[in-house]
Amino acid sequence: SLPVRFDFPQQLLQIGRSLGGIQFVDGSSGLKIYVLRASLPGTSLAETPKKWFGGAIFSPDGQSAREGVESDAYKVTSAKELEAPAGAAEARRRLALKYTVITPANQRATDRFAFVDAYEVDGIAYLLVASGGATKWEGGEKERCERVADSFFIGRGA
C-alpha cells in the first residue's frame, strides 16, 4: 500500500466509486479529478516520452475509459520534471494536456485542459489528472487545477 493524498475543493463529489477508482467532480464548474495508475513502458518516469502519458490516460482499454471518460482527441502539450517533496516517491513529473471529450448527455464534443502530476513507484506511474473546461480555463479553473496537482503526494511505500 502507498500513502496518497491531495487537496481538492469541498464541493467536489466522489463518483465512480463502485468501479474502484478515485474520481471527483464539481457539478457547477465541471472541474474533474482522477487518480489513475499505469505500468511504465520499461523506462523511468523521467525517460518516458510525454506522448505515452496521453495514451495511458485516454486508451480505450484504460482506467479512465472504464470510468466513463470518452475522449475524441488529446495532446500532451508540455512535460517537465518536478522536485518531489520530502517523504514522497522520488520521481515526479508535471504534464499539461488538451483534450476533447464526448459528453454522455448530448453527445457533444467539449474541449478540456488538464494538469497531470505523476509519480513513479516500482515501475508504476501514479497519475493525478485535474481538468477543467476550456471555456472556464482562463477564468480560474487553470489555477484551481494547478493547486490540486501541486498538492498530489505519493509516499515511497512500505
RAFENHU-V980759 format. One line per field, one symbol per residue. burial: # if it has 24 or more other ideal C-beta (glycine too) atoms within 12 Angstrom, else .. Layout:
burial = ???
This chain:
burial = ...#.#.##..#...#....######..##########.#...##..#.#.#######...###..#.###..###..#..#.#...##.###########........############..##########...#...##.###.##..###....
